[in-house]
Amino acid sequence: MLVHPAPAPRTDDLRPLRHQRGLTLAQAATHLGTNPSRISELERGTRPNTTLANAYREYLNTA
């Protein structure tokens, strides 16, 4: 795993999906139990987190 780490999940689709659902960063962050700045970092791909990205995508697909 250290030699060949799994690639981080794609996150460039999260912001457009959130906008389509009419959700704010604050609403998404509250639902996921994190800060809006953390969601923004995830959407921009500046601070990847596979677990959070998967939970966020699931939330957006059911919202």
C-alpha positions as CSV (number, residue, x, y, z in Angstrom):
1,M,0.0,0.0,0.0
2,L,2.8,2.4,0.7
3,V,4.6,1.6,-2.5
4,H,1.4,1.8,-4.6
5,P,-1.1,3.9,-2.8
6,A,-4.7,4.0,-4.1
7,P,-5.4,7.2,-6.0
8,A,-7.6,9.7,-4.2
9,P,-11.2,9.7,-5.4
10,R,-12.2,12.3,-7.9
11,T,-13.8,15.4,-6.3
12,D,-14.2,17.9,-9.1
13,D,-17.8,16.9,-9.5
14,L,-18.8,17.6,-5.9
15,R,-19.3,21.4,-6.0
16,P,-21.5,21.3,-9.2
17,L,-23.5,18.5,-7.6
18,R,-24.0,20.5,-4.4
19,H,-25.0,23.6,-6.4
20,Q,-27.5,21.5,-8.4
21,R,-29.1,20.3,-5.1
22,G,-29.3,23.9,-3.9
23,L,-27.2,23.2,-0.8
24,T,-24.7,25.6,0.9
25,L,-21.3,24.6,2.2
26,A,-22.7,25.1,5.7
27,Q,-25.6,22.7,5.1
28,A,-23.3,20.0,3.8
29,A,-20.8,20.5,6.6
30,T,-23.5,20.3,9.2
31,H,-24.8,17.1,7.8
32,L,-21.3,15.6,7.6
33,G,-20.3,16.9,11.0
34,T,-17.4,19.0,9.8
35,N,-16.6,22.6,9.0
36,P,-17.6,24.4,5.8
37,S,-13.9,25.1,5.1
38,R,-13.2,21.4,5.1
39,I,-15.9,20.8,2.5
40,S,-14.5,23.6,0.4
41,E,-11.0,22.0,0.6
42,L,-12.4,18.7,-0.4
43,E,-14.3,20.2,-3.3
44,R,-11.2,22.0,-4.6
45,G,-9.1,18.9,-4.1
46,T,-6.6,20.7,-1.9
47,R,-7.0,18.3,1.1
48,P,-8.2,14.9,0.0
49,N,-10.0,12.5,2.3
50,T,-11.4,9.3,0.8
51,T,-13.8,8.6,3.7
52,L,-15.2,12.1,3.7
53,A,-15.4,12.3,-0.1
54,N,-17.4,9.0,-0.2
55,A,-19.8,10.2,2.6
56,Y,-20.2,13.6,0.9
57,R,-21.0,12.0,-2.5
58,E,-23.5,9.7,-0.9
59,Y,-25.2,12.6,0.9
60,L,-25.3,14.6,-2.4
61,N,-26.8,11.7,-4.3
62,T,-29.6,11.2,-1.7
63,A,-30.3,14.9,-1.0
